[in-house]
Amino acid sequence: MKYIIITVLVILFGIFLYWAYLPDYKRNPKEFWRTIIGMPIGMLLGGIGFRDLNEKIRKWAVEEKEQRKAEK
């Protein structure tokens, strides 16, 4: 019974991630992986007190977006 509940929760979490990140993926698939990797790690690091490292990861994740906006 425990495995069924865990499986259902994992499936629901996967559906949520798909729904939440789909617009971001459609906008730019290349930056999608930076977003997927950078945001949760940055939130975790910011939550435990590594604000400088969180800021570096955030800049890495949105680097190309900011450069593209500056060019326009």
N, C-alpha and C positions, 0 to 999 in steps of 0.2 A: 504494500500500500504506500509505503514511504517513497519508493522509486517512481510510482505513478505520479504522485504529487510533485516531485522534483522534476520529472519529465515535462509535466504540464507547465510548470513555472518557467522552465528553460525555453519551451516553445513560445510562451507568451512574451518572454523577454526578447526573443529573436524577432517576433512579429513587431514588437514595439520599436526595436532598433531599425528594422526595415522601414516602418512607417515614418519614424522621426528623421532618419537620415536620407530618405529617398530624394527629397527636393535638392539637398546638398549634392548628392551624387549626380543628379541630372544636370545641375549647373556646371560642374567641373569634376569629372571622374578622377583626374589626376590628383586633385587636392583632397579628395574624399578620404584617402588613407591617412593623410596628415591630420585631418579632423578626427577620424576615428581613434587614432593613436594619441594625439596631442591633448584633446580635451579631457578625457578621464584621468590621464596621468597628471595633467596640470591641476585639475580639481583636487586630486589626492594630495599632491605636494603642497598646494596652497592650504589645504585643511590641516596638514600636520606642521606647518610653519616654515616651509621652504619657499618663501614668496619670490626670492630672486630667481630661483630655478624655475618656478612656475611661470614667471614673466618671460624667461628665455624660451621655454617651450611654446608659450602662446605666440611669441613673435615668429618662431619657426613655423608654426601651424598656419599663420595668416600672412606670411611673408609675401607670397606671390600676389595675393589679393590686393594688398596695399600698394605694391609696385604697379599693378595694372591700373588701379584707380588714379595714381599719380600721373601715369602716362596719358590718360584720357583728357 
